[in-house]
Amino acid sequence: MSRRRIIPLLLAMTLVVIKVLAAGGALAQDKGSVNPKPLPPLANPNDPKIGAKELFARKLLPSKGPAHVIGSYVKGCIGGAEQMPLNGDTWQVMRLSRNRNYGHPDIIALIKRLAAKAHKDAGWPGILVGDIGQPRGGPALSGHASHQIGLDADIWLTPMPDHRLSREEREEMSAVMMVREDRLDIDPKVFTSGHVLVLRDAAQEPAVQRIFVNPAIKKALCREAKGDRSWLSKIRPWWGHDYHFHIRMRCPAGASDCKGQPSQSEDEGCKPSDLAYWFSEGVLHPKPPPEPPKPKPPMTLAQMPAACKAVLRAPDAKP
């Protein structure tokens, strides 16, 4: 794609990000609740105009049956999702009130593997696991546009503390900001060589297609990575990843209903021209639009893959 076509596209995406932030989406830093209130029943759940997010958010358990990925990262669902255990020797799950620690068995296995490998390679005490997905995937009431098919996961860049976190700590503890105040580079007081190794370990997983980080973190990785640097091609700068990184897996083998993303270039993405856009004035300090953007109608179930209706209606898996 030519630069002339890329720049307008990225500017359009900047406006999308502004809209998301203006809408108060639940980002990694948003606190949870120790005593979350259940969502009230829908007056008419069969209303074709109702947002699909209202339906998926009310499913508290995965559907019964084998794992089955349907649709794309931003428009899809998952049947037979697996729950990430809340605690392991080298991980703990955060923000339990969101009920978003479900995903395809492959990503659950990957997170466990990454936690153990980071502990071994980087001396990392353990990882803090953020959002994976809802029990049946689909759009969420707040926060992510992606994380819909159980193949995305957020990992905090804050190392796991040396004790079992209480429920209050899991809901209220804040992640550490990794980016300098001027947003031009990482904060060297908190971003360490251990972070480089953890991100390398994640990117070297064959099933991982992309890892999203703040552009300043990508810049630091380009500067600090030693030896084999081929894994850098998977690290992609993106908005909103100052405190965590986002793992995205490829569609599982044989998952014919899964609509993945095209493969990206194998280039490291470390040339000045690769990063220039992200450190331009318009991106670092975007101006709000003259008028507040009008919210778009929510995606309905009819706009999603047809098989997602069956996932919603399927019986619950055993808790």
C-alpha positions, 0 to 999 in steps of 0.5 A, spaced: 500 500 500 502 506 498 504 512 503 499 516 500 493 511 501 496 509 508 496 516 511 489 518 510 487 511 513 491 512 519 488 519 520 481 516 520 483 510 525 486 516 529 479 519 529 476 512 531 481 512 537 478 519 539 471 516 539 473 510 543 476 514 548 471 519 548 466 514 549 469 512 556 471 505 554 474 500 559 481 500 558 487 496 562 487 501 567 480 502 569 478 499 576 473 493 577 468 492 582 469 487 588 461 486 588 459 487 581 452 487 580 449 483 575 446 486 569 438 486 569 434 482 564 433 485 557 426 487 556 426 484 549 432 480 548 429 478 541 428 485 539 433 485 532 435 492 534 438 490 540 446 491 540 449 484 540 454 486 546 448 486 550 446 479 549 454 476 549 455 480 556 449 476 559 452 470 558 456 468 564 459 461 562 461 458 555 457 454 551 457 446 551 461 443 546 468 443 543 472 450 542 469 453 535 472 460 533 467 463 528 468 470 525 473 475 526 477 478 531 472 484 531 466 481 529 465 474 531 464 469 537 467 463 540 463 456 542 466 452 547 471 457 550 476 455 556 477 459 562 484 461 564 485 459 571 485 465 576 492 463 579 498 459 577 505 459 580 507 464 574 501 468 573 495 471 576 488 474 573 486 481 574 479 485 574 475 478 575 469 482 575 469 483 568 469 476 567 473 476 561 478 471 562 475 466 557 479 464 550 480 458 545 484 453 549 490 454 544 491 461 547 490 459 554 496 454 553 500 459 550 499 464 556 501 459 561 507 457 557 509 464 556 508 465 564 513 459 565 518 461 559 518 469 562 520 466 569 525 462 566 528 467 561 527 474 564 527 472 571 520 475 571 516 473 577 510 472 573 505 475 569 499 479 570 493 477 565 488 482 563 482 481 558 482 475 554 475 475 552 468 473 554 465 466 556 462 466 549 466 472 545 462 477 541 462 484 543 463 487 550 459 492 553 465 497 554 473 497 552 475 493 546 473 492 539 477 486 538 477 480 543 471 477 540 473 470 538 478 468 544 484 469 540 486 476 543 489 477 550 492 483 554 498 482 558 500 487 563 507 490 563 507 490 570 511 484 573 507 480 578 507 482 585 511 477 590 504 475 593 497 472 592 493 478 590 487 479 594 480 480 590 481 488 592 488 488 589 486 485 583 480 490 582 483 496 584 491 495 583 493 500 577 498 498 572 505 501 571 506 507 566 511 505 561 512 511 557 515 517 558 511 523 559 513 526 553 511 520 549 517 520 545 520 514 549 520 509 554 521 511 562 527 507 563 526 507 571 520 502 570 522 499 563 527 494 563 531 489 559 526 484 563 521 487 559 525 486 552 525 478 554 518 477 556 516 481 549 521 477 545 518 470 548 511 472 546 513 474 539 517 467 538 511 463 539 509 460 532 502 461 533 502 469 535 501 473 529 501 480 532 503 483 538 501 491 539 505 495 544 505 503 545 510 506 539 515 508 544 516 501 546 517 498 539 522 504 539 525 501 545 525 494 542 528 496 536 534 499 540 535 494 545 534 487 541 540 483 541 542 477 537 536 474 532 531 480 531 526 476 527 521 477 532 521 484 532 516 483 525 511 481 530 511 487 534 506 492 532 505 500 534 498 501 536 494 506 540 492 505 548 498 500 550 502 504 555 501 499 560 500 492 557 501 488 551 496 485 546 497 478 544 493 476 537 494 469 535 493 466 528 486 462 527 487 455 529 489 450 524 482 447 521 478 453 524 474 454 517 470 459 520 475 463 523 477 469 519 484 472 520 488 477 518 493 477 512 500 476 514 504 482 515 511 484 512 517 480 516 521 486 516 523 488 523 519 495 522 525 499 525 527 504 520 525 511 522 520 511 516 516 506 520 516 509 526 515 517 524 508 517 523 507 515 530 511 520 533 508 526 529 505 532 532 498 530 530 498 523 533 502 525 539 497 530 541 491 529 536 486 535 536 479 533 538 474 534 532 470 540 532 464 537 534 463 531 538 462 524 533 455 521 533 455 514 536 454 509 531 448 504 532 451 498 536 452 492 532 446 487 532 446 479 532 444 479 525 450 483 523 455 478 526 456 471 523 450 467 523 453 461 527 454 466 533 446 465 534 447 458 535 453 459 540 448 464 544 443 459 544 447 453 546 447 450 553 452 452 558 458 448 559 459 446 566 462 451 571 
